[in-house]
Amino acid sequence: MFYVIIIIILHVLQFFLIGICNTVGRVISGAVSVIPQVSPLLLNNICVTLAGLSILLTPFCTTFTSMAVAIASYGLFACRY
């Protein structure tokens, strides 16, 4: 029973991690998009590509740490949608 509670807590932490990284990514991408030399379309395409790559890496995650890195990178790059 204790093992099930730990698993549930870890899943909840992953959702919080996506939300926090998505908020940070929105602030950073908004600040970068204001720069006149940066193309917002190019920034969007780069973020969509990197978000897709981070999703493709999730089947290879074998530990909580590797899954947390993949989830955090998805949350960070999915902010431009």
Contacts in CASP RR format, 6 or more apart in sequence:
PFRMAT RR
TARGET T0000
AUTHOR 0000-0000-0000
METHOD contacts of the structure
MODEL  1
MFYVIIIIILHVLQFFLIGICNTVGRVISGAVSVIPQVSPLLLNNICVTL
AGLSILLTPFCTTFTSMAVAIASYGLFACRY
10 64 0 8 1.000
13 68 0 8 1.000
14 67 0 8 1.000
14 68 0 8 1.000
14 71 0 8 1.000
17 68 0 8 1.000
17 71 0 8 1.000
17 72 0 8 1.000
17 75 0 8 1.000
18 71 0 8 1.000
18 72 0 8 1.000
18 74 0 8 1.000
18 75 0 8 1.000
19 75 0 8 1.000
21 71 0 8 1.000
21 72 0 8 1.000
21 73 0 8 1.000
21 74 0 8 1.000
21 75 0 8 1.000
21 76 0 8 1.000
22 75 0 8 1.000
22 76 0 8 1.000
22 78 0 8 1.000
22 79 0 8 1.000
23 79 0 8 1.000
24 76 0 8 1.000
25 75 0 8 1.000
25 76 0 8 1.000
25 77 0 8 1.000
25 79 0 8 1.000
26 79 0 8 1.000
28 79 0 8 1.000
29 43 0 8 1.000
29 47 0 8 1.000
29 79 0 8 1.000
29 80 0 8 1.000
32 38 0 8 1.000
32 43 0 8 1.000
33 40 0 8 1.000
33 43 0 8 1.000
43 80 0 8 1.000
44 80 0 8 1.000
47 77 0 8 1.000
47 78 0 8 1.000
47 79 0 8 1.000
47 80 0 8 1.000
48 77 0 8 1.000
48 80 0 8 1.000
48 81 0 8 1.000
50 73 0 8 1.000
50 77 0 8 1.000
51 73 0 8 1.000
51 74 0 8 1.000
51 75 0 8 1.000
51 77 0 8 1.000
51 78 0 8 1.000
51 81 0 8 1.000
52 74 0 8 1.000
52 77 0 8 1.000
54 70 0 8 1.000
54 73 0 8 1.000
54 74 0 8 1.000
54 75 0 8 1.000
54 77 0 8 1.000
55 70 0 8 1.000
55 74 0 8 1.000
57 70 0 8 1.000
58 67 0 8 1.000
58 70 0 8 1.000
58 71 0 8 1.000
60 66 0 8 1.000
61 67 0 8 1.000
61 69 0 8 1.000
61 70 0 8 1.000
END
